[in-house]
Amino acid sequence: MNSLFTEEQLLLQAAAREFAEKELQPRAARIDQEAVFPEEAMKMLAELEMTGIPYPQEYGGGGADMISYALILEELAKQCEATALTLSSHTMAAAPILTFGAKEQITRFVPALNSLRKIGAFALTEAGAGSDAGGIVTSAVLDGDDYVINGTKIFITNGDKCDIVLLFARTDPASKGNKGLSAFIVEKKVSDFEVGKHEDKMGIRGSHTTELIFRNCRVPKENLLGKPGEGLKIALTTLVGGRIAIAAQAVGVAQACLDESINYAKERHQFGRPLASNQAIQWMIADMAKDVAAARLLTHHAAKLFDLGEPCGTQASIAKLFASEAAMNHAIKAVQIHGGYGYVRGTKVERLFRDVKVMEIFEGTSEVHRMIISGSLIK
Ligand SMILES: Cc1cc2nc3c(=O)[nH]c(=O)nc-3n(C[C@H](O)[C@H](O)[C@H](O)COP(=O)(O)OP(=O)(O)OC[C@H]3O[C@@H](n4cnc5c(N)ncnc54)[C@H](O)[C@@H]3O)c2cc1C
């Protein structure tokens, strides 16, 4: 397996693994139980130069590729998915600025995000616009030198902590559906928006999820990203990388479920022998090992296409769909193998079980990914 990777990719993987085992593993239970935002861990990741890892070094990034980023996220997610998601949601904010931004926007915002001087968020979802971004009603109206934004975004990861929000709003009120949407770089210190409801979630509790409320919020017109009307294109392009990142995290959770299951099945004795000596348990472990290997390869395939600059939207959807469903199935099996101990607070698999469900929901639900995949095949 290792021969698939370059020396540099393996070094980054090893550094992430060491960090995650030493720093995240001991913090993960508290982050979950107290819903603590992983601020300390994020600062340490910034010191390791892992907060802008897939972006060019000239803008303060790590200069690494998508495969390296996937390897790092897998290692972080194995120990603490809340931290991995906080990092990937933050990292995602810089991607559209680099791809669609003017030079001035890139130099102004990307180094600050990469160094974690500013925390990023990506705000697409609204009460009436989840799977269907065409339902966006948040409006952006040009008034002198500013756009005036009105509307509420929901379920925004890093919402209460972010300094920079990639915001999607409707600039053409006459247009319907996916047309007439535009993207904005909204700075908290310049544009006055409020943090609304904090979601009390089943899992990934250390990852903060909030509403963002925009009431006559003025955003300088130079913070429009790309051209008016390019919002959907910008969102969908960004989500391709985002989905590879979620697939990588799902691989990490799936691997953690497998590791915990093997350890427990070897330690726990019933009927005078280890659980692992029963074929029923061995088959569950074999099935988990098969699916995590496949999920990892699909994720790295999508990441490789991404690095080559090839179209990879469908491959990203395949990887995200397969890996998130595999991770959910692994969590079910891992709890089953742990019996009653898997169902009580304090067991790692109980946390993994709660953390993983959302992976089938955000960055496109499983149904949306099936629509994307089949749509690319049936034309
Ligand atoms: C913890 C968390 C963090 C999040 N972070 C962010 C974030 O940072 N930024 C952001 O913008 N959003 C974020 N989201 C929002 C997330 O992306 C949406 O929840 C997701 O896109 C689904 O939208 P929805 O919840 O409105 O579900 P809906 O779109 O209402 O879907 C409900 C169900 O119906 C199914 N469905 C919908 N349409 C169809 C169809 N045509 N055919 C078949 N089935 C269909 C869906 O698959 C789903 O099963 C987050 C959500 C959560 C829970």
The ligand as an SDF file (V2000), in Angstrom:
LIG
                    3D

 53 58  0  0  0  0  0  0  0  0999 V2000
  -23.7270   18.8890   11.4960 C   0  0  0  0  0  0  0  0  0  0  0  0
  -24.0000   19.5830   10.2060 C   0  0  0  0  0  0  0  0  0  0  0  0
  -23.0820   20.4540    9.6740 C   0  0  0  0  0  0  0  0  0  0  0  0
  -23.3540   21.1420    8.4830 C   0  0  0  0  0  0  0  0  0  0  0  0
  -22.4640   22.0620    8.0170 N   0  0  0  0  0  0  0  0  0  0  0  0
  -22.8220   22.8500    6.9620 C   0  0  0  0  0  0  0  0  0  0  0  0
  -21.9800   23.9380    6.5500 C   0  0  0  0  0  0  0  0  0  0  0  0
  -20.9080   24.1810    7.1130 O   0  0  0  0  0  0  0  0  0  0  0  0
  -22.4060   24.7250    5.5180 N   0  0  0  0  0  0  0  0  0  0  0  0
  -23.5840   24.5120    4.8780 C   0  0  0  0  0  0  0  0  0  0  0  0
  -23.9000   25.2670    3.9580 O   0  0  0  0  0  0  0  0  0  0  0  0
  -24.3890   23.4750    5.2370 N   0  0  0  0  0  0  0  0  0  0  0  0
  -24.0450   22.6510    6.2710 C   0  0  0  0  0  0  0  0  0  0  0  0
  -24.8660   21.6270    6.6610 N   0  0  0  0  0  0  0  0  0  0  0  0
  -26.1150   21.4080    5.9510 C   0  0  0  0  0  0  0  0  0  0  0  0
  -26.1340   20.1250    5.1280 C   0  0  0  0  0  0  0  0  0  0  0  0
  -25.3080   20.2410    4.0130 O   0  0  0  0  0  0  0  0  0  0  0  0
  -27.5980   19.8150    4.7930 C   0  0  0  0  0  0  0  0  0  0  0  0
  -28.2110   19.3580    5.9930 O   0  0  0  0  0  0  0  0  0  0  0  0
  -27.7500   18.7940    3.7010 C   0  0  0  0  0  0  0  0  0  0  0  0
  -27.3600   19.3370    2.4730 O   0  0  0  0  0  0  0  0  0  0  0  0
  -29.1610   18.2580    3.5780 C   0  0  0  0  0  0  0  0  0  0  0  0
  -30.0800   19.2990    3.5430 O   0  0  0  0  0  0  0  0  0  0  0  0
  -31.3790   19.2510    4.5030 P   0  0  0  0  0  0  0  0  0  0  0  0
  -30.9090   18.9650    5.8720 O   0  0  0  0  0  0  0  0  0  0  0  0
  -32.1650   20.4820    4.2750 O   0  0  0  0  0  0  0  0  0  0  0  0
  -32.1960   17.9780    4.0280 O   0  0  0  0  0  0  0  0  0  0  0  0
  -33.2650   17.9270    2.8170 P   0  0  0  0  0  0  0  0  0  0  0  0
  -32.6630   18.4860    1.5840 O   0  0  0  0  0  0  0  0  0  0  0  0
  -34.5620   18.4970    3.2780 O   0  0  0  0  0  0  0  0  0  0  0  0
  -33.4250   16.3580    2.6380 O   0  0  0  0  0  0  0  0  0  0  0  0
  -34.1540   15.5360    3.5530 C   0  0  0  0  0  0  0  0  0  0  0  0
  -34.1390   14.1050    3.0190 C   0  0  0  0  0  0  0  0  0  0  0  0
  -34.7800   14.0660    1.7310 O   0  0  0  0  0  0  0  0  0  0  0  0
  -33.8880   13.5420    0.7630 C   0  0  0  0  0  0  0  0  0  0  0  0
  -34.1140   14.2010   -0.5090 N   0  0  0  0  0  0  0  0  0  0  0  0
  -34.1330   15.5370   -0.7780 C   0  0  0  0  0  0  0  0  0  0  0  0
  -34.3390   15.7390   -2.0880 N   0  0  0  0  0  0  0  0  0  0  0  0
  -34.4440   14.5300   -2.6700 C   0  0  0  0  0  0  0  0  0  0  0  0
  -34.6480   14.0700   -4.0080 C   0  0  0  0  0  0  0  0  0  0  0  0
  -34.7860   14.9180   -5.0290 N   0  0  0  0  0  0  0  0  0  0  0  0
  -34.6860   12.7460   -4.2310 N   0  0  0  0  0  0  0  0  0  0  0  0
  -34.5360   11.8650   -3.2030 C   0  0  0  0  0  0  0  0  0  0  0  0
  -34.3540   12.2240   -1.9190 N   0  0  0  0  0  0  0  0  0  0  0  0
  -34.3020   13.5390   -1.6660 C   0  0  0  0  0  0  0  0  0  0  0  0
  -32.4860   13.8210    1.3120 C   0  0  0  0  0  0  0  0  0  0  0  0
  -31.5220   12.9640    0.7520 O   0  0  0  0  0  0  0  0  0  0  0  0
  -32.7100   13.5940    2.7990 C   0  0  0  0  0  0  0  0  0  0  0  0
  -32.6660   12.2160    3.0590 O   0  0  0  0  0  0  0  0  0  0  0  0
  -24.5840   20.8950    7.8140 C   0  0  0  0  0  0  0  0  0  0  0  0
  -25.4950   19.9910    8.3460 C   0  0  0  0  0  0  0  0  0  0  0  0
  -25.2330   19.3430    9.5200 C   0  0  0  0  0  0  0  0  0  0  0  0
  -26.2690   18.3920   10.0740 C   0  0  0  0  0  0  0  0  0  0  0  0
  1  2  1  0
  2  3  1  0
  2 52  2  0
  3  4  2  0
  4  5  1  0
  4 50  1  0
  5  6  2  0
  6  7  1  0
  6 13  1  0
  7  8  2  0
  7  9  1  0
  9 10  1  0
 10 11  2  0
 10 12  1  0
 12 13  2  0
 13 14  1  0
 14 15  1  0
 14 50  1  0
 15 16  1  0
 16 17  1  0
 16 18  1  0
 18 19  1  0
 18 20  1  0
 20 21  1  0
 20 22  1  0
 22 23  1  0
 23 24  1  0
 24 25  2  0
 24 26  1  0
 24 27  1  0
 27 28  1  0
 28 29  2  0
 28 30  1  0
 28 31  1  0
 31 32  1  0
 32 33  1  0
 33 34  1  0
 33 48  1  0
 34 35  1  0
 35 36  1  0
 35 46  1  0
 36 37  1  0
 36 45  1  0
 37 38  2  0
 38 39  1  0
 39 40  1  0
 39 45  2  0
 40 41  1  0
 40 42  2  0
 42 43  1  0
 43 44  2  0
 44 45  1  0
 46 47  1  0
 46 48  1  0
 48 49  1  0
 50 51  2  0
 51 52  1  0
 52 53  1  0
M  END
$$$$
